[in-house]
Amino acid sequence: MNFFLRLPYAAAGAAARAAALAAALAPAGSGKILTSLRARRGIRARYAAWAARGRDASRPLVWLHAPSVGEGLQARPVIERLRERRPDLQFAYTFYSPSAKDFAQRVNADFCDYLPFDTAADADAALDALRPAALIFSKLDVWPVLAERAAARGVSLGMVSATLSEQSAMTREEAQALDTADPLARFRNAFDLPSGVIYLDGNSLGPPPLAAHEALERVSRREWGEGLIRSWNTAGWIDAPLRVGGKIARLIGAKPSEVVVADGTSVNLFKLAAGALSLQPARTTILSEAGNFPTDLYALQGLTALLGDRAQLKAVAPGDVLAAIDDDTAVVVLTHIHYKTALRWDMSAVTAAAHAKGALVIWDLCHTAGAVACDLNGAQADFAVGCGYKY
């Protein structure tokens, strides 16, 4: 967070801590402030109690916060529409003002309660209980500590009915002018995209380049159809993993001879983690962060299950990773750019910290390669894995 933004946030944090203390001491009374303060008594226990009886870990949870009734009226249609489209979701709805309590009970949410004060301890307790996949604020009521703690856990953040300044608006004509002047605009014509489609799902599967169609036709008809088995040599199939790997190398700061194309990301991560453990026979811990890409964690869980006492997976919060590296850490496995939040690890600093404790590092570059600058050799990285179907 920007240093100058932290100043008012720090003041807000101090006020929140003072409010939490006031809640414990608030006398009887019917005023809105006193009611609001008393409502925070035992709030952590209420969140935890619902989590124990009502939180279904198999269902993603969306948490919407609307401070009062007006913001709630704008947030409620979001819940209703999501319920229609995603019946598998759970919903938590929180509010700030006592005047919103009765309204909140009529919102179709699995859990509703006051929002705790914006302290780190209360934010962590609420996040631990709800375990949201997404946190959405209505209109203006963004709680900075909660938002920051949620983002650090990989929770997606959003706003509905957000109020923006007039200066932040852009007309369609202005946007089109920027598109026209974009030096990358010409590359769109190199891809096979349906007319009128704006394709923003490239993190899952990029659109096919026109050249790919031509290459597939050549390989299928000429190299395979005519060359048959000879094409392993005549068409260079046998060398393709190293030849293509050499082209990828320049995108990730590696030497051409250091990159090979083989298998899929999960299989390669499994192999690299097993190799790293074999290089560290006196150590048993694979360290990662709890919000890492799910299939990365699944692959590591599978490896530890296979190896039994020889290996264990330890997944911690992102902010605790460096402190968790110890004398039993064999390898640290992290995704360089987080798939939800776009948080980017300092590759050089993390690698150096791991090496200082005698640990190796595996970097997942699936959301890095071809999208941002990367220098594996400059960071003295040990291993890296990635894929070629995103960017």
C-alpha positions in Angstrom: 0.0 0.0 0.0 1.2 3.5 -0.8 2.9 5.1 2.2 0.8 8.2 2.1 -2.4 6.1 2.1 -1.2 4.3 5.1 -1.3 7.5 7.2 -5.1 7.9 7.2 -5.4 4.1 7.4 -3.2 4.0 10.5 -5.5 6.7 12.0 -8.5 4.6 11.1 -6.9 1.6 12.7 -6.3 3.4 15.9 -9.9 4.5 15.9 -11.1 0.9 15.3 -9.0 -0.4 18.2 -10.5 2.4 20.4 -14.0 1.4 19.3 -13.3 -2.2 20.1 -12.3 -1.2 23.6 -15.4 1.0 23.9 -17.6 -1.9 22.9 -16.4 -3.9 25.9 -17.2 -1.0 28.2 -20.4 0.4 26.5 -23.2 1.0 29.1 -26.8 0.2 28.6 -28.7 2.6 26.4 -30.8 2.7 23.2 -28.8 5.2 21.1 -27.4 4.0 17.8 -23.8 4.4 18.8 -24.2 2.4 22.1 -26.2 -0.2 20.3 -23.5 -0.5 17.6 -20.8 -0.8 20.2 -22.6 -3.5 22.2 -23.3 -5.5 19.1 -19.6 -6.1 18.7 -19.4 -7.9 22.0 -18.8 -11.6 21.4 -18.8 -11.1 17.7 -15.8 -13.3 17.1 -17.5 -16.1 18.9 -20.7 -15.7 16.8 -18.7 -15.9 13.6 -16.8 -19.0 14.8 -20.0 -20.7 16.0 -21.7 -20.3 12.6 -18.6 -21.5 10.9 -18.7 -24.7 13.0 -22.3 -25.4 12.3 -23.0 -23.8 8.9 -19.9 -23.3 6.8 -19.7 -26.0 4.1 -16.1 -26.2 3.1 -17.0 -27.8 -0.2 -18.9 -24.6 -1.3 -17.2 -21.3 -2.1 -18.4 -18.4 0.0 -19.1 -14.9 -1.2 -19.0 -12.2 1.5 -20.9 -9.0 0.8 -20.7 -6.0 3.1 -23.2 -3.1 3.0 -23.1 -0.6 5.9 -26.7 0.3 6.0 -30.1 -0.2 4.3 -29.4 1.9 1.2 -26.2 0.1 0.3 -28.0 -3.2 1.2 -30.7 -2.5 -1.4 -27.9 -2.2 -4.0 -26.1 -5.3 -2.8 -29.2 -7.6 -2.5 -29.8 -8.0 -6.2 -26.2 -9.2 -6.5 -26.8 -12.0 -4.1 -30.1 -12.9 -5.8 -28.5 -13.1 -9.3 -25.6 -15.1 -8.0 -27.9 -17.5 -6.2 -29.7 -18.1 -9.6 -26.5 -18.6 -11.5 -24.4 -20.3 -8.9 -26.5 -22.4 -6.5 -23.3 -24.0 -5.1 -22.3 -20.7 -3.4 -22.7 -19.8 0.2 -23.2 -16.1 1.1 -22.3 -14.0 4.1 -23.9 -10.6 4.5 -22.5 -8.0 7.0 -23.6 -4.5 7.9 -22.4 -1.7 10.2 -25.4 0.3 11.3 -28.0 -1.0 13.8 -30.7 0.4 11.4 -29.7 -2.3 8.9 -30.2 -5.3 11.3 -33.8 -6.0 10.4 -33.1 -5.5 6.7 -30.2 -7.9 6.9 -32.4 -10.7 8.3 -34.4 -10.5 5.1 -31.4 -10.8 2.8 -31.1 -14.3 1.4 -27.7 -15.1 3.0 -26.5 -18.1 4.8 -24.9 -15.9 7.5 -25.5 -12.3 8.5 -24.1 -10.2 11.4 -22.5 -6.9 12.2 -19.1 -6.4 10.6 -16.3 -6.4 13.3 -14.3 -3.3 13.9 -11.4 -2.9 11.4 -8.6 -4.3 13.5 -6.2 -6.9 12.4 -7.3 -9.4 15.0 -11.0 -9.0 14.2 -10.4 -9.1 10.5 -8.3 -12.3 10.8 -10.9 -13.9 13.1 -13.7 -13.1 10.6 -11.7 -14.4 7.6 -10.7 -17.6 9.5 -14.4 -18.3 10.2 -15.9 -17.4 6.9 -13.1 -18.5 4.6 -14.4 -16.4 1.7 -13.5 -16.8 -1.9 -14.6 -13.2 -2.6 -15.2 -10.1 -0.5 -17.4 -7.4 -2.0 -18.1 -4.0 -0.6 -21.1 -1.9 -1.4 -20.7 1.7 -2.5 -18.2 3.5 -0.3 -17.7 1.4 2.8 -14.3 -0.2 2.2 -12.6 -1.4 5.4 -8.9 -1.0 4.7 -7.4 -3.5 7.2 -10.0 -6.2 6.3 -9.4 -5.6 2.6 -5.6 -5.8 3.0 -5.8 -9.0 5.2 -8.2 -10.6 2.7 -6.0 -9.8 -0.3 -3.0 -11.3 1.4 -4.9 -14.6 1.7 -5.8 -14.6 -2.0 -9.4 -13.5 -1.5 -10.8 -11.8 -4.6 -12.0 -8.2 -3.8 -14.8 -6.3 -5.5 -17.2 -3.4 -5.2 -20.8 -2.9 -6.3 -22.4 0.5 -6.9 -19.0 2.1 -6.4 -19.0 5.9 -6.4 -16.3 7.3 -8.7 -15.2 10.9 -9.2 -16.2 12.6 -12.4 -12.6 12.8 -13.4 -12.3 9.0 -13.3 -14.9 8.5 -16.0 -14.0 7.8 -19.7 -16.3 8.1 -22.7 -16.6 5.3 -25.3 -15.0 7.6 -27.9 -12.0 8.2 -25.6 -11.6 4.5 -25.0 -11.8 3.8 -28.8 -9.1 6.4 -29.4 -6.8 4.7 -27.0 -7.4 1.4 -28.7 -6.6 2.9 -32.1 -3.3 4.3 -30.7 -2.3 1.2 -28.9 1.0 -0.1 -30.4 -0.1 -3.7 -29.7 -3.5 -3.4 -31.5 -2.1 -4.8 -34.7 -1.4 -8.2 -33.1 -5.1 -8.9 -32.8 -5.1 -9.7 -36.5 -2.6 -12.4 -35.9 -5.2 -14.4 -33.9 -8.3 -16.3 -34.9 -11.0 -14.6 -32.9 -14.7 -14.4 -33.8 -15.9 -11.0 -35.0 -16.9 -8.7 -32.2 -15.5 -10.9 -29.4 -13.4 -9.2 -26.7 -11.6 -12.2 -25.2 -10.3 -11.7 -21.6 -10.0 -15.3 -20.5 -6.4 -15.8 -21.7 -5.3 -17.0 -18.3 -7.2 -20.3 -19.0 -6.7 -20.7 -22.7 -5.4 -18.2 -25.2 -6.9 -17.8 -28.6 -5.3 -19.7 -31.5 -2.7 -17.8 -33.6 -3.5 -18.1 -37.3 0.0 -19.5 -37.8 -1.0 -22.4 -35.5 -3.7 -23.5 -37.9 -1.1 -23.6 -40.7 1.4 -25.4 -38.6 -1.1 -28.0 -37.5 -2.1 -28.6 -41.1 1.5 -29.0 -42.2 2.3 -31.4 -39.3 -0.9 -33.5 -39.9 -0.8 -33.8 -43.6 2.9 -33.6 -44.6 5.0 -34.6 -41.6 2.7 -37.2 -40.2 0.7 -38.2 -43.3 3.6 -38.3 -45.7 6.8 -38.5 -43.6 5.3 -41.0 -41.1 7.9 -42.3 -38.7 10.8 -40.7 -40.6 9.6 -37.3 -39.3 11.0 -38.0 -35.9 14.3 -37.1 -37.6 13.5 -35.4 -40.8 10.9 -33.0 -39.3 12.9 -32.6 -36.0 10.2 -34.1 -33.8 12.8 -35.7 -31.5 14.4 -32.3 -30.8 11.2 -30.3 -30.4 11.1 -30.3 -26.6 14.6 -28.7 -26.4 14.0 -26.5 -29.5 10.8 -25.0 -28.1 12.2 -24.9 -24.6 15.0 -22.8 -26.0 12.6 -20.2 -27.3 10.7 -20.1 -24.0 14.0 -19.5 -22.2 14.4 -15.9 -23.3 11.0 -15.1 -21.7 12.0 -16.3 -18.3 15.6 -15.4 -18.0 17.1 -18.8 -18.6 19.7 -20.3 -21.0 18.3 -22.1 -24.0 19.9 -25.4 -22.7 18.1 -25.0 -19.4 14.4 -25.3 -20.5 12.6 -28.3 -21.8 8.9 -28.8 -22.8 7.4 -32.0 -21.3 4.3 -33.2 -19.6 1.9 -30.8 -17.8 2.4 -28.3 -15.0 1.2 -30.6 -12.2 3.2 -33.6 -13.4 6.4 -31.5 -13.8 5.9 -29.9 -10.4 5.5 -33.3 -8.8 8.8 -34.4 -10.5 10.7 -31.3 -9.5 9.5 -31.5 -5.9 10.5 -35.1 -5.7 13.9 -34.2 -7.2 14.4 -31.4 -4.7 13.6 -33.7 -1.8 16.2 -36.2 -3.1 18.8 -33.5 -3.1 17.9 -32.7 0.6 17.9 -36.2 2.3 18.2 -34.7 5.8 15.1 -32.5 5.3 11.4 -33.4 5.0 9.3 -30.2 4.7 7.9 -28.8 1.4 6.8 -25.2 2.3 4.2 -23.3 0.3 1.5 -20.7 0.9 -2.1 -21.7 1.8 -3.6 -19.7 -1.1 -1.4 -21.2 -3.8 -2.9 -22.5 -7.0 -5.0 -25.5 -5.9 -3.6 -28.0 -8.3 -0.1 -27.1 -7.2 -1.1 -28.0 -3.6 -2.8 -31.2 -4.8 0.3 -32.3 -6.6 2.4 -31.7 -3.5 -0.1 -33.4 -1.2 0.0 -36.4 -3.5 3.8 -36.5 -3.3 3.8 -36.4 0.5 1.2 -39.1 0.7 3.3 -41.3 -1.6 6.5 -40.7 0.4 5.0 -41.1 3.9 7.3 -40.0 6.7 9.9 -38.9 4.2 8.0 -35.7 3.4 5.4 -33.3 4.7 3.6 -30.3 3.2 3.4 -27.1 5.3 1.2 -24.4 3.9 1.2 -21.0 5.6 -0.2 -17.5 5.0 1.7 -15.5 2.5 3.0 -13.1 5.1 4.4 -16.0 7.1 6.4 -17.8 4.3 9.8 -16.4 4.9 9.6 -16.8 8.7 8.5 -20.4 8.2 11.7 -21.5 6.4 13.7 -23.5 8.9 16.4 -26.2 9.1 13.9 -28.9 8.0 12.7 -27.0 4.9 13.8 -29.0 1.9 12.1 -26.8 -0.8 9.9 -23.7 -1.0 7.2 -23.9 -3.7 5.5 -20.6 -4.7 3.6 -19.2 -7.7 5.5 -16.1 -8.8 2.3 -14.2 -9.6 -0.8 -15.2 -7.7 -3.6 -16.4 -9.9 -6.3 -14.4 -8.0 -4.7 -11.3 -6.7 -1.8 -10.7 -9.1 0.5 -10.5 -6.0 4.1 -10.8 -7.3 6.7 -12.3 -5.1 10.2 -10.8 -5.1 11.9 -13.7 -6.7 15.4 -12.7 -5.8 14.6 -11.8 -2.2 12.7 -15.0 -1.5 15.2 -17.2 -3.3 18.0 -15.6 -1.3 16.1 -16.1 2.0 15.6 -19.8 1.2 19.2 -20.3 0.2 20.3 -18.7 3.4 18.5 -21.4 5.3 19.8 -24.2 3.1 16.4 -24.6 1.2 15.8 -24.9 -2.5 13.0 -23.0 -4.4 10.6 -24.1 -7.1 8.8 -21.2 -8.9 5.5 -21.7 -10.7 5.6 -19.3 -13.7 2.2 -20.1 -15.3 1.0 -16.6 -14.8 4.5 -15.0 -15.4 5.9 -16.4 -18.6 5.1 -14.1 -21.5 3.2 -11.6 -19.3 5.8 -9.9 -17.1 9.6 -9.7 -17.0 11.3 -12.7 -15.3 15.0 -13.4 -14.7 15.5 -16.9 -13.2 19.2 -16.9 -13.5 19.5 -13.3 -12.2 17.5 -14.5 -9.1 19.6 -17.6 -8.8 16.5 -19.7 -8.9 16.9 -23.5 -8.5 13.9 -24.8 -10.4 10.8 -23.5 -12.3 7.7 -24.9 -13.9 5.2 -23.3 -16.2 2.9 -23.8 -19.1 2.5 -22.6 -22.7 -1.3 -22.2 -23.1 -1.8 -18.9 -21.2 0.2 -16.0 -22.5 
